[in-house]
């Protein structure tokens, strides 16, 4: 197996397909764990949209085959979900679209992704827009506080194309875990509606760090930073 899981395997795992070799890799690879968590988060946001439900119905096939083995049943349920997600992600729907690929937001240290850090360490923000032209990044801490991390003011700002683009914004790590949520679109969305929707979702989450990015604001990238003593 290559150093990391492919995007296709990550998508299949997020859709519910089983893969023993991939599961063994995930057990020891923090990078792929983070990628899978980000894709699952995006899938959750997509799944509540009416347009997604319509596409899912369009690709469903009959799964009521008698005497089917359990693992076949899992695959039969997951495949239409994966197909609908593929249709939804790869087919443009206007200005606020989920574009080809998965948007990402992450923290870097010495140009490498960071998922675990200590207080006092310096990190920078980076994004992958998956074709989007604008982004706005929020952070949610364990207390539920929602902070806009980028851009410094105003609406969502333009981003450069690329799988990983540094935003040249430095932060010093402080005690307490943090969740990053990036909202990506082809338009400069205003800050306040996204912040208000995110704060509502924080209030509804089991814990603030499990907050789900609100749908309706374009594609969502998500990552989590664990801060150790």
KOLGULUM-35027 format. One line per field, with one value per atom (N, C-alpha, C): residue in one letter; atom name; x, y, z. Coordinates in steps of 0.001 Angstrom, whole numbers, always signed. Atoms other than C-alpha are relative to their C-alpha. Example, Ala and Ser with C-alpha at 12.3 -4.5 7.8 and 13.67 -1.06 7.14 Angstrom:
# KOLGULUM-35027
aa	a  a  a  s  s  s
at	N  CA  C  N  CA  C
px	+890  +12300  +900  -820  +13670  -770
py	-1190  -4500  +1200  -1190  -1060  +1090
pz	+0  +7800  +0  -60  +7140  +730
//
This chain:
# KOLGULUM-35027
aa	x  x  x  x  x  x  x  x  x  x  x  x  x  x  x  x  x  x  x  x  x  x  x  x  x  x  x  x  x  x  x  x  x  x  x  x  x  x  x  x  x  x  x  x  x  x  x  x  x  x  x  x  x  x  x  x  x  x  x  x  x  x  x  x  x  x  x  x  x  x  x  x  x  x  x  x  x  x  x  x  x  x  x  x  x  x  x  x  x  x  x  x  x  x  x  x  x  x  x  x  x  x  x  x  x  x  x  x  x  x  x  x  x  x  x  x  x  x  x  x  x  x  x  x  x  x  x  x  x  x  x  x  x  x  x  x  x  x  x  x  x  x  x  x  x  x  x  x  x  x  x  x  x  x  x  x  x  x  x  x  x  x  x  x  x  x  x  x  x  x  x  x  x  x  x  x  x  x  x  x  x  x  x  x  x  x  x  x  x  x  x  x  x  x  x  x  x  x  x  x  x  x  x  x  x  x  x  x  x  x  x  x  x  x  x  x  x  x  x  x  x  x  x  x  x  x  x  x  x  x  x  x  x  x  x  x  x  x  x  x  x  x  x  x  x  x  x  x  x  x  x  x  x  x  x  x  x  x  x  x  x  x  x  x  x  x  x  x  x  x  x  x  x  x  x  x  x  x  x  x  x  x  x  x  x  x  x  x  x  x  x  x  x  x  x  x  x  x  x  x  x  x  x  x  x  x  x  x  x  x  x  x  x  x  x  x  x  x  x  x  x  x  x  x  x  x  x  x  x  x  x  x  x  x  x  x  x  x  x  x  x  x  x  x  x  x  x  x  x  x  x  x  x  x  x  x  x  x  x  x  x  x  x  x  x  x  x  x  x  x  x  x  x  x  x  x  x  x  x  x  x  x  x  x  x  x  x  x  x  x  x  x  x  x  x  x  x  x  x  x  x  x  x  x  x  x  x  x  x  x  x  x  x  x  x  x  x  x  x  x  x  x  x  x  x  x  x  x  x  x  x  x  x  x  x  x  x  x  x  x  x  x  x  x  x  x  x  x  x  x  x  x  x  x  x  x  x  x  x  x  x  x  x  x  x  x  x  x  x  x  x  x  x  x  x  x  x  x  x  x  x  x  x  x  x  x  x  x  x  x  x  x  x  x  x  x  x  x  x  x  x  x  x  x  x  x  x  x  x  x  x  x  x  x  x  x  x  x  x  x  x  x  x  x  x  x  x  x  x  x  x  x  x  x  x  x  x  x  x  x  x  x  x  x  x  x  x  x  x  x  x  x  x  x  x  x  x  x  x  x  x  x  x  x  x  x  x  x  x  x  x  x  x  x  x  x  x  x  x  x  x  x  x  x  x  x  x  x  x  x  x  x  x  x  x  x  x  x  x  x  x  x  x  x  x  x  x  x  x  x  x  x  x  x  x  x  x  x  x  x  x  x  x  x  x  x  x  x  x  x  x  x  x  x  x  x  x  x  x  x  x  x  x  x  x  x  x  x  x  x  x  x  x  x  x  x  x  x  x  x  x  x  x  x  x  x  x  x  x  x  x  x  x  x  x  x  x  x  x  x  x  x  x  x  x  x  x
at	N  CA  C  N  CA  C  N  CA  C  N  CA  C  N  CA  C  N  CA  C  N  CA  C  N  CA  C  N  CA  C  N  CA  C  N  CA  C  N  CA  C  N  CA  C  N  CA  C  N  CA  C  N  CA  C  N  CA  C  N  CA  C  N  CA  C  N  CA  C  N  CA  C  N  CA  C  N  CA  C  N  CA  C  N  CA  C  N  CA  C  N  CA  C  N  CA  C  N  CA  C  N  CA  C  N  CA  C  N  CA  C  N  CA  C  N  CA  C  N  CA  C  N  CA  C  N  CA  C  N  CA  C  N  CA  C  N  CA  C  N  CA  C  N  CA  C  N  CA  C  N  CA  C  N  CA  C  N  CA  C  N  CA  C  N  CA  C  N  CA  C  N  CA  C  N  CA  C  N  CA  C  N  CA  C  N  CA  C  N  CA  C  N  CA  C  N  CA  C  N  CA  C  N  CA  C  N  CA  C  N  CA  C  N  CA  C  N  CA  C  N  CA  C  N  CA  C  N  CA  C  N  CA  C  N  CA  C  N  CA  C  N  CA  C  N  CA  C  N  CA  C  N  CA  C  N  CA  C  N  CA  C  N  CA  C  N  CA  C  N  CA  C  N  CA  C  N  CA  C  N  CA  C  N  CA  C  N  CA  C  N  CA  C  N  CA  C  N  CA  C  N  CA  C  N  CA  C  N  CA  C  N  CA  C  N  CA  C  N  CA  C  N  CA  C  N  CA  C  N  CA  C  N  CA  C  N  CA  C  N  CA  C  N  CA  C  N  CA  C  N  CA  C  N  CA  C  N  CA  C  N  CA  C  N  CA  C  N  CA  C  N  CA  C  N  CA  C  N  CA  C  N  CA  C  N  CA  C  N  CA  C  N  CA  C  N  CA  C  N  CA  C  N  CA  C  N  CA  C  N  CA  C  N  CA  C  N  CA  C  N  CA  C  N  CA  C  N  CA  C  N  CA  C  N  CA  C  N  CA  C  N  CA  C  N  CA  C  N  CA  C  N  CA  C  N  CA  C  N  CA  C  N  CA  C  N  CA  C  N  CA  C  N  CA  C  N  CA  C  N  CA  C  N  CA  C  N  CA  C  N  CA  C  N  CA  C  N  CA  C  N  CA  C  N  CA  C  N  CA  C  N  CA  C  N  CA  C  N  CA  C  N  CA  C  N  CA  C  N  CA  C  N  CA  C  N  CA  C  N  CA  C  N  CA  C  N  CA  C  N  CA  C  N  CA  C  N  CA  C  N  CA  C  N  CA  C  N  CA  C  N  CA  C  N  CA  C  N  CA  C  N  CA  C  N  CA  C  N  CA  C  N  CA  C  N  CA  C  N  CA  C  N  CA  C  N  CA  C  N  CA  C  N  CA  C  N  CA  C  N  CA  C  N  CA  C  N  CA  C  N  CA  C  N  CA  C  N  CA  C  N  CA  C  N  CA  C  N  CA  C  N  CA  C  N  CA  C  N  CA  C  N  CA  C  N  CA  C  N  CA  C  N  CA  C  N  CA  C  N  CA  C  N  CA  C  N  CA  C  N  CA  C  N  CA  C  N  CA  C  N  CA  C  N  CA  C  N  CA  C  N  CA  C  N  CA  C  N  CA  C  N  CA  C  N  CA  C  N  CA  C  N  CA  C  N  CA  C  N  CA  C  N  CA  C  N  CA  C  N  CA  C  N  CA  C  N  CA  C  N  CA  C  N  CA  C  N  CA  C  N  CA  C  N  CA  C  N  CA  C  N  CA  C  N  CA  C  N  CA  C  N  CA  C  N  CA  C  N  CA  C
px	+851  +0  +885  -750  +1163  +37  -177  +2098  -1329  +1310  -1480  -1103  +1141  -4934  -367  +407  -6167  -1305  +1255  -9021  -1199  +1100  -11194  -284  +186  -10618  -601  +559  -11307  -1492  +1411  -14588  -816  +725  -15584  -191  +120  -14866  -1042  +960  -16876  -1430  +1327  -19802  -448  +391  -19746  +554  -585  -17791  +1111  -1025  -15545  +1269  -1293  -11852  +993  -831  -9715  +1397  -1352  -6376  +10  +80  -7459  -218  +257  -8736  +1288  -1275  -5336  +900  -801  -3649  -501  +586  -6054  +362  -280  -5251  +1303  -1310  -1729  +327  -294  -2058  -920  +806  -3246  -454  +367  -3217  -1240  +1145  -5627  -1239  +1120  -7787  -650  +520  -8119  -707  +634  -8876  -1355  +1269  -11576  -1032  +924  -13111  -534  +416  -13193  -1024  +935  -14894  -1336  +1247  -17440  -796  +676  -18216  -688  +582  -18789  -1204  +1117  -21000  -1216  +1116  -23100  -716  +606  -23638  -788  +680  -24553  -1295  +1104  -26925  -1309  +1228  -29411  -609  +503  -29847  -1047  +1029  -33048  +532  -530  -31080  +750  -700  -28931  -975  +980  -31987  -581  +527  -33308  +988  -1008  -30026  +139  -80  -29941  -1117  +1125  -33400  +232  -213  -32281  +964  -1003  -29425  -217  +266  -30964  -338  +455  -31420  -550  +701  -33397  +995  -907  -31562  -698  +777  -34298  +194  -295  -32566  +80  -3  -33292  +1324  -1169  -30515  +1312  -1231  -27974  +893  -935  -24854  +80  -29  -24465  +924  -926  -21426  -469  +563  -23208  -1084  +1033  -26062  +623  -677  -23648  +412  -443  -22226  -1179  +1144  -25652  -619  +517  -26711  +978  -1005  -23436  +194  -282  -23079  -910  +799  -26130  +317  -396  -25051  +1257  -1243  -21565  -250  +302  -22981  -685  +696  -25313  +942  -980  -22482  +884  -849  -20344  -735  +769  -23120  -135  +237  -23737  +1270  -1251  -20090  +560  -658  -19049  -864  +847  -22065  -271  +221  -22134  -1484  +1393  -25354  -162  +145  -24754  +1173  -1099  -22656  +476  -397  -22709  -23  -53  -21546  +992  -1000  -19769  +799  -788  -16982  +807  -752  -14859  +1089  -970  -12748  -591  +444  -12983  +751  -678  -12252  +647  -709  -9789  +428  -580  -8700  +888  -934  -5668  +996  -1076  -2886  +1330  -1312  +732  +1069  -1207  +4033  +1176  -1111  +7187  -523  +605  +4929  -611  +600  +3570  -1280  +1258  +4  +203  -87  -429  -1387  +1265  -3172  +173  -307  -1432  +1092  -984  +445  +29  -134  +1617  -173  +134  +846  +1327  -1191  +3273  +528  -457  +3880  -642  +501  +3465  -506  +602  +1179  -569  +603  -210  -1200  +1191  -3519  +279  -74  -3777  -1341  +1264  -6722  +226  +98  -7528  -1428  +1351  -10506  -767  +669  -11299  -773  +638  -12151  -748  +672  -13822  +920  -791  -12692  +27  +72  -13625  -97  +61  -13305  -111  +28  -13975  +205  -403  -12461  -388  +362  -13863  +684  -476  -12487  -1016  +895  -14585  +817  -765  -12969  -918  +748  -14041  -1071  +1011  -16002  -1194  +1068  -18131  +165  -241  -16630  +304  -186  -16784  +811  -888  -13942  +310  -408  -13375  +1520  -1456  -9755  +520  -432  -9600  -1210  -943  -9941  -161  -6  -9246  -1296  +1238  -12394  -841  +871  -15362  -496  +578  -16786  +1086  -952  -15195  +955  -1031  -11970  +375  -418  -10597  +1203  -1125  -8247  +602  -671  -5710  -330  +258  -6289  +1156  -1036  -4420  -509  +400  -4689  +369  -389  -2864  +610  -427  -2539  +139  -217  -983  -649  +623  -2951  +919  -1001  +166  -558  +537  -1694  +550  -625  +269  -775  +654  -1140  +930  -683  +336  -1006  +902  -1233  -191  +345  -3015  -644  +582  -4321  -1445  +1366  -7478  -104  +184  -8484  -821  +650  -9832  -487  +525  -12021  +18  +11  -11507  -1091  +1006  -14362  +173  -151  -13836  -1220  +1155  -16710  +476  -565  -15901  -1118  +1008  -17868  +623  -465  -17618  -435  +402  -18967  +536  -484  -17855  -1155  +1114  -20290  +241  -149  -20981  +283  -424  -19610  -1142  +965  -22571  -965  +921  -25062  +679  -718  -22423  +304  -312  -21330  -1252  +1229  -24929  -467  +398  -25725  +945  -985  -22503  -217  +260  -23279  -1239  +1181  -26714  +375  -413  -25087  +874  -802  -22616  -925  +952  -25545  -730  +724  -27171  +908  -939  -23995  +146  -236  -23249  +1104  -1064  -20002  +400  -360  -18733  +958  -988  -15872  -589  +679  -18389  -976  +916  -20161  +50  +122  -21396  -121  +94  -20857  -1370  +1336  -24198  -10  +136  -25348  -544  +564  -26346  +976  -1004  -23110  +1153  -1046  -21193  +596  -668  -18795  +714  -573  -17337  +1241  -1181  -13852  +110  -34  -13232  +1262  -1123  -10229  +10  -43  -9401  +1447  -1337  -6305  -99  -84  -5557  +1201  -1067  -3516  +382  -497  -1383  +838  -787  +347  +1460
py	-1184  +0  +1230  -1245  +3576  +597  -615  +5881  +335  -364  +7102  -598  +528  +5920  +957  -836  +7143  +709  -729  +9633  -909  +921  +6872  -894  +862  +4563  +793  -848  +7429  +217  -210  +8143  -1263  +1255  +4464  -286  +210  +4215  +942  -978  +7378  -392  +425  +5861  -1293  +1192  +2737  -1305  +1240  +222  -488  +573  -2146  -299  +251  -2479  -321  +437  -4514  +616  -539  -3346  +1494  -1430  +291  +245  -156  -155  -168  +203  -1479  +1222  -1202  +1535  +1162  -1101  +3951  -64  +166  +2497  +681  -567  +3969  +1283  -1175  +6946  +1158  -1148  +10221  +845  -804  +11975  -560  +618  +9493  +2  -127  +9508  +1370  -1357  +13266  +178  -107  +12995  -684  +727  +10403  +789  -783  +12557  +1199  -1151  +15543  -402  +469  +13536  -391  +364  +12100  +1242  -1239  +15609  +605  -530  +16727  -818  +877  +13701  +285  -285  +14505  +1273  -1265  +18049  -163  +226  +16865  -770  +944  +14155  +636  -642  +16587  +927  -907  +18600  -705  +614  +17946  -471  +388  +17871  -1322  +1268  +15058  -1163  +1075  +13007  -373  +270  +13356  -821  +753  +12125  -1421  +1332  +9228  -884  +785  +8101  -385  +259  +8324  -1143  +1045  +5851  -1238  +1180  +3414  -1202  +1217  -167  -923  +872  -2998  -799  +741  -4384  -1153  +1035  -6822  -1356  +1319  -9944  -991  +942  -12966  -728  +821  -14942  +705  -744  -12197  -22  +10  -12410  +1390  -1302  -9647  +1010  -982  -8093  +501  -450  -7985  +1051  -966  -6128  +1364  -1259  -3501  +684  -572  -3003  +516  -393  -2846  +1295  -1242  -58  +1136  -1056  +1850  +468  -375  +1787  +1102  -1119  +3939  +1302  -1201  +6364  +591  -479  +6570  +571  -490  +6971  +1354  -1278  +9755  +1103  -991  +11535  +406  -313  +11256  +920  -841  +12716  +1410  -1288  +15500  +831  -740  +16429  +411  -252  +16256  +783  -733  +17929  +1395  -1359  +21754  +319  -367  +23316  +1517  -1440  +27051  +605  -698  +29548  -701  +681  +27758  -1487  +1383  +24322  -776  +910  +21330  -465  +217  +21128  -1284  +1245  +18203  -20  +134  +16959  +376  -297  +17561  +1210  -1161  +20998  -371  +310  +20931  +1280  -1071  +23217  -678  +662  +22376  +1003  -789  +23719  -633  +479  +23441  +470  -373  +23447  -473  +326  +23562  -656  +442  +23008  -1390  +1327  +19732  +104  -53  +19068  -338  +200  +19230  -366  +381  +17357  -83  -4  +17273  +1038  -1040  +20227  +301  -412  +21688  +1512  -1443  +25149  +712  -767  +27729  -267  +288  +26055  +961  -886  +28201  -821  +698  +27015  +1018  -864  +28458  -700  +540  +27993  -322  +351  +26243  -580  +522  +25322  -673  +541  +23264  +222  -425  +24775  -924  +945  +21898  +741  -751  +24490  +1225  -1197  +27043  +1207  -1224  +30647  +850  -791  +31996  -919  +804  +30753  +911  -653  +31748  -1089  +1035  +29846  +402  -209  +29530  -1048  +945  +27897  -116  +243  +26324  -711  +640  +25543  -814  +918  +23161  +699  -741  +25916  +377  -357  +26451  +1364  -1315  +29830  -135  +2  +30499  +1238  -1102  +32624  -74  -21  +33694  +133  +18  +32861  +659  -566  +34046  +206  -1126  +36489  +888  -845  +39233  +782  -761  +41183  -164  +21  +41394  -1376  +1244  +38625  -1019  +1025  +35428  +599  -567  +36155  -978  +821  +34895  -854  +896  +31902  -414  +471  +30660  -1466  +1416  +27317  -868  +932  +24294  -946  +1001  +21181  +435  -524  +22928  +1379  -1383  +26701  +657  -683  +28480  +1371  -1315  +31504  +1011  -885  +32947  +723  -534  +33462  -853  +760  +32446  +89  +61  +31376  -674  +701  +30391  -912  +976  +27220  +313  -218  +27773  -1268  +1223  +25114  -218  +340  +23300  -389  +461  +21342  +1002  -948  +23175  -724  +489  +22345  +1150  -982  +24213  -363  +219  +24630  +1055  -904  +26121  -84  -68  +27247  +516  -275  +27245  +190  -265  +28708  +761  -798  +30630  +1457  -1375  +33818  +429  -538  +36096  +37  +71  +34998  +891  -831  +37299  -840  +704  +36374  -330  +141  +36889  -1175  +1138  +34328  -1336  +1250  +31594  -144  +41  +32501  -355  +251  +32515  -1447  +1394  +29142  -952  +849  +27668  +21  -98  +28943  -803  +828  +27299  -1471  +1402  +24023  -382  +265  +24316  -282  +203  +24612  -1319  +1261  +21519  -1222  +1119  +19390  -640  +706  +16759  +674  -832  +18611  +985  -986  +21775  -541  +513  +19836  -994  +890  +17554  +768  -821  +20462  -367  +254  +19861  +1339  -1238  +22609  +163  -201  +24129  -54  +103  +23299  +1310  -1162  +25903  +1126  -1055  +27890  -484  +545  +25988  -1262  +1208  +23110  +278  -155  +22483  -882  +763  +21420  +41  +69  +20314  -721  +706  +19362  +309  -176  +19064  -9  -70  +20027  -452  +465  +18091  +662  -698  +20122  -786  +802  +18119  +879  -791  +19425  +77
pz	+0  +0  +0  +13  -693  +1404  -1308  +2145  +650  -524  +2535  -867  +737  +1487  -1126  +1123  -1878  +319  -181  -2152  -238  +284  -3635  +1199  -1174  -646  +1157  -1054  +1766  -239  +330  -42  +263  -209  +68  +1486  -1446  +3801  +596  -515  +4454  -348  +431  +2527  +669  -752  +4715  -519  +517  +2633  +928  -864  +4561  -792  +633  +3766  +1116  -1118  +6170  -64  +139  +4773  +327  -287  +4890  +1487  -1435  +8451  +800  -685  +9538  -171  +237  +7925  +855  -766  +9617  +1478  -1425  +13032  +418  -341  +12838  -759  +836  +10450  +374  -428  +11954  -1187  +1171  +8564  -686  +678  +6992  +901  -929  +10127  -149  +142  +9732  -1335  +1312  +6001  -6  -52  +6673  +800  -822  +9413  -777  +798  +7046  -1052  +1031  +4269  +619  -674  +6715  +370  -359  +7911  -1218  +1218  +4340  -430  +358  +3662  +869  -906  +6737  -407  +415  +5535  -1293  +1272  +2044  +199  -124  +3247  +447  -469  +4817  -1046  +1024  +1616  -870  +846  -423  -1345  +1309  -3679  +72  -174  -2310  +84  -138  -1328  -1358  +1332  -4875  -815  +763  -6359  +546  -597  -3903  -517  +516  -4997  -1446  +1422  -8619  -255  +238  -8160  +851  -826  -5681  -877  +648  -6734  +1065  -934  -5164  +823  -869  -2142  +705  -690  -1092  -644  +541  -2367  +1139  -1118  -130  +139  -325  +1568  -330  +282  +997  +1227  -1117  +3146  +620  -685  +5778  -653  +562  +4148  -1349  +1264  +818  +236  -315  +2461  +304  -292  +3783  -1290  +1261  +301  -805  +807  -1325  +495  -552  +1018  -252  +113  +785  -1434  +1374  -3005  -533  +488  -3826  +697  -722  -1119  -619  +598  -2601  -1382  +1343  -6101  +48  -117  -5018  +429  -434  -3226  -1166  +1153  -6354  -970  +894  -8501  +556  -627  -6028  +59  -127  -5577  -1357  +1273  -9223  -990  +916  -10862  +539  -480  -10539  +112  -225  -9215  +94  -102  -9570  +750  -645  -7613  +1259  -1231  -4247  -259  +445  -5341  +840  -525  -3954  -1207  +1191  -6483  +90  +64  -7598  +1063  -1066  -4712  +1343  -1360  -991  +533  -579  +479  +1333  -1244  +3361  +691  -805  +6172  +1028  -898  +8269  +557  -586  +10442  -384  +409  +9366  +972  -721  +11210  -846  +905  +9064  -1275  +1259  +6024  +72  -145  +7439  +833  -752  +8684  +1466  -1443  +12458  +530  -648  +14326  +1517  -1427  +17742  +229  -270  +19232  +1492  -1389  +22526  +100  -171  +23947  -287  +339  +22632  -1391  +1357  +19264  -991  +1037  +16155  -1179  +1122  +13372  -980  +1016  +10138  -614  +654  +8326  -1461  +1410  +4986  -423  +514  +2774  -1344  +1342  -272  -460  +355  -2051  -906  +906  -4459  -1089  +1074  -7110  +462  -510  -4840  -120  +149  -5144  +1258  -1231  -1693  +1212  -1226  +1884  +1211  -1302  +5452  +1036  -954  +8400  +1417  -1396  +11926  +870  -993  +15058  +1116  -1137  +17818  +1069  -1063  +21172  +909  -855  +23935  +827  -749  +25676  -866  +930  +22557  -627  +586  +21654  -1492  +1453  +17904  -382  +376  +16499  -1484  +1405  +12918  -65  +86  +12104  -1268  +1291  +8488  -883  +27  +6847  +1222  -1193  +9379  +154  -101  +8543  -1244  +1159  +6249  -371  +504  +4105  -321  +437  +2859  -1025  +871  +993  -1099  +1140  -2290  +371  -223  -2181  -1337  +1205  -4699  -229  +262  -6439  +473  -436  -5162  +1064  -983  -3011  +1413  -1310  -156  -210  +189  -92  +1360  -1272  +2876  -30  -106  +4044  +682  -620  +5715  +1226  -1251  +8974  +1134  -1076  +12078  +1304  -1298  +15430  +995  -1078  +18751  +687  -596  +20165  +1481  -1409  +23491  +548  -562  +25916  -456  +389  +24849  -1459  +1368  +21745  -812  +897  +18726  -1249  +1272  +15727  -996  +1075  +12455  -995  +1026  +9989  -1074  +1128  +6560  -901  +894  +4318  -1352  +1316  +605  -1030  +1017  -2290  -1165  +1133  -5548  +134  -256  -3981  +1365  -1282  -1125  +990  -931  +1568  +1219  -1191  +4554  +1234  -1206  +7959  +941  -1084  +10274  -150  +101  +8845  +269  -247  +8913  +1486  -1430  +12454  +807  -753  +13702  -156  +222  +12097  +717  -670  +13479  +1514  -1448  +16994  +391  -277  +16802  +10  +59  +15813  +1190  -1195  +18683  +1178  -1083  +21083  -84  +187  +19581  +48  +29  +19549  +1371  -1258  +22185  +779  -560  +22854  -1091  +1028  +21099  -1054  +945  +19486  -984  +940  +17755  -887  +776  +16086  -1482  +1433  +12544  -704  +754  +10015  -618  +553  +8984  -1519  +1450  +5469  -570  +664  +2927  -227  +172  +2918  -879  +857  +246  +596  -472  +789  +1320  -1339  +4249  +158  -394  +5316  +1513  -1466  +8884  +445  -607  +11011  +1489  -1462  +14707  +458  -597  +16673  +1449  -1379  +19855  +657  -707  +22331  +1241  -1124  +24761  +931  -953  +27928  -412
//
